[in-house]
Amino acid sequence: MITIRRKRLVPVLIVLGVGLTACENMSQRDRNTAIGAGVGAAAGAVLTDGSAAGTVGGAAVGGVIGHEVDRDKKRDRD
């Protein structure tokens, strides 16, 4: 059971790593959103044993959290 999860996690992490290389020209907020979505998708895939709904849901939640991280930092500075 554990080896099946690892086999599914490795491709997700590879896609995440390759996808993040495109973040060079993004703003900090866009970068945080993309990273949050990638991490959320990986977590959703692992937690739901590769379910598409879990992966998409995790990406959505992670993207929202990543988007809001920069907003909280700006509020603290002001």
N, C-alpha and C positions, 0 to 999 in steps of 0.2 A: 504494500500500500504506500509506504513512504517513497519507494523508488519511482512509482508512477507519478507522484506529485513532483519529484525532482525532475523527471523527464519532461513534464509540462512546464515547469518553471524556467528551465534553461532557455528554451526558445523565446519565451516572453521577455526574459532579461536581455537577450541578444537584440531583439527588436527594439526594446526600450533604449538600449545603449546606442544603437544605430540612429534611432529617431532623435535622440538628444543632440546629435552632432549638427543637426539643422538649426539649433537654437542660437547660433553665433550672432545673427543680426536682429534678434528679438529684444524687446524691452525687458526689464527685470520682471515686470508683472506677467508678461506673456510667457517668459521662461518658467516662472513659478507655476503658472497654470499648466503648461505642458508637462513639467516634472510631476506635479500633483496628479495629473490624469494618468501618466504612465505608471506611477507607483500604485495608484488606486486600481488600475486595471490589473496589474500583477497580483496585488493583494486579493482582489475580487476573484481572479481566476484560481488562485491557490485555495482560498476559503470555500469556494463552491465546486471544487474538483473540475475546473475547466468549463463551467457553465457559461454560455454566451451572455445570458442575462446578468450573471454575477460579475463578469468581466466588464460589461458596458456600464452597469450600475456603479462598480468600483471606480471606473474611469470618470464618470460624471461627478461622483462625490469628491474624489481626489482633485479634479479640476477646479471645483468650486472652492475647496479648502486652499489649494495653491493660489488661486486668484485673490482670495481674501487675506493671505499672509502679508502681502506688501501693504495693503490698506491699513492693517493694524500697526505696522511699523511707522507709517507716515503719521498716523494719529498720535502715536507716542512722542514723535519728534516735535509736533506742533504744540 
